[in-house]
Amino acid sequence: MLVDGEVEVLRGDTRVMVANQPGAIFGEISTLLGEPHSATVKTVKPSTMYVIDDAEKFLQDHPNLALVVARLLAQRLSAATTYLVNLKRQFEGSGDQMRSVGDALEALIHQQNREFVTESGGPSGW
């Protein structure tokens, strides 16, 4: 969690975002999915960070903060799908060039991790 300063988030060599707001969080996706980090966070200006050693346990112990993380992820997903829909509309009818955008949108909307979904169709633990 960013306490103060400014950092950039990179996926490979591509800058995804710059964060300078206190409270910005990083690593939540890898924590929730139990996967390695998919991005790198680098300081742009001198920064102070708060590091949580066991983020999964921390979120379990602080459900109010887990809800904050869920809302953040929902906002990011909404922004990404809105962007892809707008991009698809903009280039609709331009042939196979934008087919991958449609495929990405479909995958984003309909992809479900089988380990997460129970036999009843709902998330495990429900």
ABEGO torsion letter per residue (X at the ends): XBABEBBBBBBEABBABBBABBGBBBGAAAAAAGBBBABBBBBABBBBBBBBABAAAAAAABAAAAAAAAAAAAAAAAAAAAAAAAAAAAABGAEAAAAAAAAAAAAAAABBBAAABBAAGBBBGX
